[in-house]
């Protein structure tokens, strides 16, 4: 990923927080000699420096992906930035966004307990705290049958690229104008980008 120095995220905790918050990712590999992508939720295990997830078995990406160097993209909030918001007419439109790229080697998870634990982690992450649903309460034979329809995997992370393009290359006064415009909307991406820009400005001041 192309990352100018002023857009680079180097703080691991910030990177991990983004991965956990925006965990619905795009997984790229080579399949039948062509680029191929699957969109799916992934769980980060910081202790193992790894990602866990699963393919639907009919998705044939799994058939030739093991031991490949794969790319996983986590996309954070993003939005259009209008030059009409600036204090000058010498400007062009741009796009603000946060994106994390992880590279790694994939291996399949055959161990039943590890496979169940990775599924359970997904359920626990996305179910609301007051939800009555618990994977441990489901009939084990039903879980076993459903598990035959998936291919669980682990990606050991070998490289991370992280980018936050939040108008850091513009003067502070202009960044503040952008934030004001973004906050004057009900669109969630714009509001989230404005919040990230404010946090970044505070760190710089």
VENGIVEN-V491684 format. One line per field, one symbol per residue. psi: psi as a letter, one per 40 degrees, with the letter a starting at -180 (. if undefined). Layout:
# VENGIVEN-V491684
psi: ???
This chain:
# VENGIVEN-V491684
psi: hhhideehhehddddddddddgehihhhihhfeiiiihhiiihhhddefiiiaiihdehedddfdheihihhhhhaiiiihheeeieiegiiiahiihhhhhiihhiihdhdddddddddddddddiidehehhdeeihddddddddeeihiihhhhdihhhhhgffeeiidddddddddddefiehddddddddddddddddd.
